[in-house]
Amino acid sequence: MYAVEERIPARKSKDIYEWVRRQGGTLSKQELLERSGLTPSTLTRILEELTLKELLTEVGFGLSTGGRRPILYRTNPQYAYAFGLEISRTRSMLVLTDMHHHIVSSTVWRMSESYSPDSLLAEVAASAAYMLESRGIERRQVLGFGVGAVGPVDTGNGRILNPLYFRSSGWNNVRVKERLETALGVCVYLDNGANAALTGEYWADPVKRKHLLYVHVGAGLRSAMMTGGSIVYGAVDMEGAVGQMIVEAGGIPHREARGNRGALESYVSIHALEREWRRLGRTGGFQELLACLEREEAAAVSLLERSGRYFGIGLANLLNTLHPEKVILGGPVVNAHPAFFRTAVSEALRGAYYYGSVEYKLPRQPERSRKRETARALPPRAVPGGIHSPVAYRVEFHRGELGEAAIAVGAAIMVVNRLTM
């Protein structure tokens, strides 16, 4: 068992592989020569080494610009495979992906009271072994195992620290890295699930935007920020901190004694929706709410729209603080019904300080609703002193390309990313 980074030892070779990978997996030798600044002989040697190791493959010739047609190189999707595991409070998911991030196999666990760390990790290890055996994949072909988990997490030591709201007890100081490495014999890498999801969504989008924000709404709220293709890390992994944003002074008390009164999470989370659902005389919890939303019941849609308005207030605060180019919204609440997404986006745009042409995409739906919508905002507001800002802030809102697989696939991509670190 050795680290992923060791598979491509030389820095220049890592750069060449990364350039090909970032161009959708295919790039010509001539383009690589222009980008790298290397001599033709050095580039030829590096490409031969990467091809011999089967990291790259030759896939024909590009268009001629007057001379010989340039050789095209492509990252090899079957060079190796990566596992990605999501550990969340409502569900966990394991995927096996190829080098192009396509899911080869997957398993989902609904996180009931029976899923302690011992039981879940045992099933994960057994499922991972079965995925490899059933497809004839040897352990040496496994690049590594990524985990995106509910935080806070200690990434350096591979531990889940003290998360809230797991249905089973025992989810404190769980040595995920150590236990899975012992069981599977491959390197394991742990990060916050929101970071994993944003990593997955970044690579799923052919347009690599510079500044991205991801917010996940489920049992709690999780967020991640990326700039220049790299996750922005704070001094500590503060799980759920975005949910502590105050959106109503003197509002609803938080369910935790140490939580803020009027916090966003008290209006926008599965717990908040279930609380309000019960006030309407319903008893079936979030699953009943989802069923009623599927039937377009007015009370259920109205409840989700109200929650979406509060979420939009929180998003406006984040826009005015972080100014991302693209905002990706995920999680079971966001995906419960289109009304939540539309209401939240509309409210966020109203609260954004600078206005411009703002676009947002609906998630993949049946054909009748799978369309791109554009919202045109109001003119720029006046700033103190009566001077209008010349800046038009443009931002896109999306429900992501990977859906519920975002965290697991992103965790696998985190492993692939380490090839060029």
N, C-alpha and C positions, 0 to 999 in steps of 0.2 A: 504494500500500500504506500503510494507516494503522492505528493501534492500535485494538483492539476497544473500549477504553474511550471512544473518541471518538464512537461511534455514538449514545450517549445522553449528551449533554454536561452536562445539568443534574442536580444532586444530587437534587432532589425528584422528577424524572422517573425517575431510577434507582431510587429507593425505591419508587415506585408499581409499576414493572415487577417489582421483586424480590418485593413482597408478593403480586402476582398469581401469579408463578411458584412461590412457596413453598406456595401453597394448591392444589397439584395442577394449576395452570395456569388456574383459573377463580375469579373473585371478583366480587362485585357492587359497583356504584358506591357504594351506601350503606355497605357494609363498609369500602371504601377511605376514604370520608369520615370514618368513625368512627376508623379506625386512624391516618390521616395528620394529623388536626387542621387540615387545609387548609380554606380557605373553599370553598363550592360552585363559585364562578366559577373559582378557581385550579385546582381538581381537574378541572373540565370542560375547561379549556384544555389541561392536561397530557394527559388522556385523548384529546382530539382530536388532539394532536400525535403521541402514540404510535400511535394508530390510523392516522393519515395516513401514518406511516412504515412501517406494516404490522407493527410489533412486537406490537401487540395487535389483537384483532378482537372485535366485538360478537357474542355468541352467544345472544341471546334475553333473556328476562326471568326473574328469580327470583320467589320466592313473595312475595305482598303481606303486609305486616304492618298493613294498615289504609289505606294510601294507594296511590299508584301503584306498580306492580310495578317493582322496581329492574332496571336494565340490567346484564347479566352481561358481564364482559370475560374474555377468554382469551388467553394467550400464543399467538402464531401459530407453529405448528411449521415452516411453510415460509418463515418470514422469511429464514432463512439456514441454512447448513450448517457443520458443524465436523468436521475430521479429528482422529482420535485414534490415536496410534502407540504401541504397546508395543515396547520393545527389551529383551529378556531373553536369558539365556544358552542356554536350551533352545528358545525359539521367539520370534518377533516377530509382531505382528498390527497391521494397519491397518484402521480403520473410518471410514466416513463416516456421520455422524448428523445428524438434524434437530434442531430446537430443543427437542424433547421427549425427546431422548436415544435415539430409536429408531434402530437400525442400518439404514441405507439400502443399504450395500454393505460388504464386508469381504474381506480377504486375509490368509492366514497363511503364514509362512515357518518351517520347521524349521531351527534354527540349526546348520548343519554347519560343517565346517572351511572351506568355500568362502565363507562369508558374512563377509567383511571389512567394515569401515565403507564402503568405496567401493562394493562390490557391493550391499550391502543398501540403502544410501541411494539408489543409482541405481534399484533396483527399486521402492523406495517411491515415488520421484518419478514414475516411469512408471505405476505402479499408480494413484496419486492422480489423475494426468491422465486416465487411462482412465475412472476412476469418474465424473469430471465430464462428460467427453465423451459417454459412453454413456447418461447420464441427462439430457443437455441442460442441465446446471447451469453457469452462467457463473462466472468467477473472482470477480467482484464479489459474488456470492452466498455466497462462502466467508468465514465469520467469522474463521477462523484455524486454526492447526494446533498441537495439543497433543501433547507427547511425554512418556511416562512410561518412564523408563529405569533400568537397573541403575546404582546409584551406586558411588562417590560422584559427585555432579554439582555443577556450578557453575551454579546457576539464573540468576544475574545475567547471565552471559556466554553461557549456552546451550551448555555443554560437558560431555561425559562425561569424567571425569578419569582414574582409573586402576583400573577394575573388575577383579576376579579371575575366572578360570575360563571366559572365553569360549573357544570351541573354535578360533576364528580369531585370528590375531595382529592387532595394529594398533588395538585398542580402548583407546587411551590418548590423552587430550587431543583428543577428537573434537569438532569444532565443528559440532554438529548443527544448532543454530539458524541459523547463517550459511549452511550448505550447503543446507538445505531452503528457506530464504527465497529464496536465489538461484535455485534450481531451480523453485520454485512461485509466487513472487511474492505470498505471503501471510505474515502475521506468524506466527512460530513461538514457542512457549513450552515450556520444558523443566522437568520436575520429577522427583523420585525416583518410581519405579514404585509403591512402597508408598503414597505420598501420593496418587498418581493413583487407585489402586484404592480406597482409603478414600473419596475424593471421590465416585467412582462409586457405591459402596455406600450412602453417605449419601443421595444423591439418588434412588436406586432404592427406598428404604424410605419409605413414606408417613408413618411415625412418625419425626419428626426428633429423635432422642435427643441429649442435650447432650454426653455424654462417650463417645467411641468409641475402640476399639483394634483395629488390623488387624495380623495376622501372616501372612506369606506363607512357605510352606515349599517350596523347590525345590532348585536347586543349592546355595543357601545359605538363610539366614533373613533376612527383611526385615520391618520393622515401621513403623507409623505411628500417630500419636495425633491425635485431633480433639476440640476442645471448643467448644461453641457454634457448630458449623458451620464452624469454621476449623481448618486444620491447625496443629498445634503444631510449630514449628521449633526445633531446637537451635542452638547456636553454629556448628556445622559439620554437613554432611551426612555422617554416619558410617555408610556402607553396611555392613550385616551385623553391626553391633555387638551386636544382641540375640542373635546366634548365639554370641557370646563369653561369654555368661553361664555361669558354672561350676555344673554340676549334679552333679558327682561329683569330690570332691577327690582329686587324684592319679590321675584317670581316664585315658581314652584320649588320647594326644598328638594335637594338632591337625595337620592336613595341612600347614599353613603354620608355618614356624619361629617366627613372631611371634605365633601363636595361643595361646590359653590351653589348658592341659591340663585335660581333663574338661569341655570346653566343650559347650554344648547342640548346636551344629552337628555335633559329632563323633558324635552319637547320632541326630540328627534332620535328615536332608538326603538328597538323592539319592545323594551320595557315600557317606554312612554306610550307607545301605541296600544299595548295591552291594557295599560292603566285606563286610558281614555275609552277603550272598547268596553271595559267592564262598567264604566260609568253610564254607558248606553244600555246596560242590562244584558250584555253578551258575556258568555262564559268560556268560549272556545279558544281564547288566546289568539296568537298570531296566525296559526294555521287556519282558523275559522275566518279571520279577517282576510287572508289571502283568497279563500274560497269565495267570499262575498265580493271581493274586488274582481275576481274572474267573472262573476255574474253582473258586474257593474251596478251593485247596490248603492244607492245614493248616499246612505249613511257612511258606508265604508270609504267611498271616494272622497266625500267631504272631510272625513277625518284625516285621510292621507294628504289632501290639499292643505289643511291647516298645519300639519307637521311640515309640509314642504315650504310653507311661507316662513316658518321659523328657521328652517335649514337655509333658505335663501338669504336671510339676514346674516347668518353665520358666514355664508360664502362671500357675501359682500365685504364683510370685515377682512376675510382672507385676501380677497382681490385687492383691497385698498392697502394691504400691508405687504403682500408678496409680489403682486403684479405678474402672475404666470401668463404664458402665452396660451396654454391649454389646460383645462381642468377636466379630470376624469373622475367620474362618480361611480362607485361600485357598492356591492353589498346587497343583502336581501331586502332592505327597505327601499333602496333606490330602484331595485328591479321589481318591486311589488306591483307597480302600476305606472303607466306613462304620466299620469296626473301629478305624481310626486316630482318627477324630473322637470316637467314643464313649469310647474308652479315655483319650484326652487330657483330655476334659471331666471325666470321673469323677475322674481324678487331680488335676486342677486344683481341683475342689470340695473334695476331701479336704484340700488344702493351703491353702485360703483361710482367713484368720484369723477373719473374721466369717462366720457361716452364716445363711442365710435360705432362702426359697423360690427356687430357681434353675431357670430354664427354658432349654431349648435346642432349636433346630430342626434337623432333618435337611435335607440339600439336596434339591433336586427330583429325585425318583426315579420309577420306575414306580409306578402307583397304589397297589400293595399296601404300599409302604414310605414313601409320601409322607404323613407324619403329624407332628403336633406331640407331643413328649414332654416330660414334666416330671419333674425329679429333685428329690426332697425331701432336703435335707441334714440333718445332725445338729444338735442344739441348740448354742447359742453356747458356745465354750470359756471357761474361767475365765481371767482375766488375773491377773498377779502380785498377791498380797494377797487372792485369793479372790473378787474382785468380777467379776461377769459383765457384759459389755458389753451395753447395751440396744439397740445398733445391729444391725439385720438388713440385711446387705449383699446386695442383689439384683443379679444380672447375667445377661444372656442371651448364649448362645453360638450363632453361626450359621455356616453355610458360604457365606453370601452369596447375593444374588439374581442377580448378573451372571455367575457362573461364571468360565470362562476368559477372558471378554471384559472383566473388571473393570478391568484396567489401561488397555486401549485406550479403552474407553468413558469411564472416568474422566478420561483425558487430554483427550478431546473436551469433557467437561463443564467442565474447568478453563478452557477457552477461553470457553465460554458464561458462566461465572461472572464473567469480566472485564468483561462488559457493565455491571455495576453497581458496579464498583470505583471 
